[in-house]
Amino acid sequence: NAPVSEVILGRLHWTLLLAGSALVLSTILGVLLGIESGWRRDSRTDKASLSAIVGLSGFPEFFLGMLLILAFGVGWAVLPYQNAQTPYSHLTGWALVWDIGKHMVLPVAALTLAHLAGGYLLTRNTMINVMREPYMLTARAKGLSNAALKYRHAGRNSMLPVVTMTGLWLGRLVGGVLFVEVVFSYPGIGSMTYEAIGFRDCPLIAGALLVTA
């Protein structure tokens, strides 16, 4: 007995929080790992990173979420794995922020691991091409340190295509968020859509699909 827009807006901020956090983390980690991997091309570190990250990308977000729940939520019991905050805790201020942050760790980790490969592979391939450019040879001939060559010259130019692709990755990430929310009982649009399907709430389903699209 409420307008569809009000119901969706009441959940939308939780979905945007998960998607935004995972997008920032996966992009930053992907760029940093891609720079290191491309700089050390064909080394053991490069091969291990490439195998691990490509392997992780083969698993769907909800499966990684289940593994994280079993390990950190049930096995070691160090992190909460349900809801966005502790029910009936009545926390305020920094205590509330800390509580929300703890509940975000596992779902954000699942999304970040599943979407890490895009930024990593793009940065690594661009890094390898950039290192062949004449200006890299000139910079090395000037006696610049490896750190300056890696980050100030090669790294900065390797980030250009990653920034361009970030918008496209956000669309793919939102699709993964919907499934992760169901696994972690996170009160976003994904779990709301799942409940709406269970109750045959056609107007709410249509509104959720429209916002998601």
Buried (B, 14 or more C-beta within 10 A) or exposed (E): EEEBEEBBEEBBEBBBBBBBBBBEBBBEBBBBBBBBBBBBBEEEBBEEBBEBBEEBBEBBBBBBBBEBBEEBBEEEEEBBBBBBBBEEEEEEEEEBEEBBEBBBBBBBBBBBBBBBBBBBBBBBBBBBEBBEEEEBEEBBEEEBEEEBBBBEBBBEBBBEBBEEBBEEBBEEBBEBBBBBBBBBEBBBBBBBBBEBEEEEBEEBBEBBEEBBE
